[in-house]
Amino acid sequence: MLVLVCFVATPMASASDRQIQGQVAGVEICIQQFCGQAIFVGTFQGTVDGRPAFGYWTAAVRHEDAPLPDEQGETLDIES
């Protein structure tokens, strides 16, 4: 799975010792059966090294071709 997170108004420095806290939320905008992969978009809101940060993310994944889980704790494998 590929997840891209972009932080706005946060200067880039060494990426190794970042302290990131916050909340990630997202929605599926296109189902796999229609687009060939499940496409998700969302936002991050929180702090990076104690400074306010906001960003957008997107992910496109292919999962097992089976009924989607509808019970808490159920999962599907992501195809490579």
Beta strands, then each sheet from edge to edge (+ up, - down):
strand 1: 4-5
strand 2: 20-30
strand 3: 38-48
strand 4: 51-61
sheet 1: 1+ 4- 3+ 2-
end
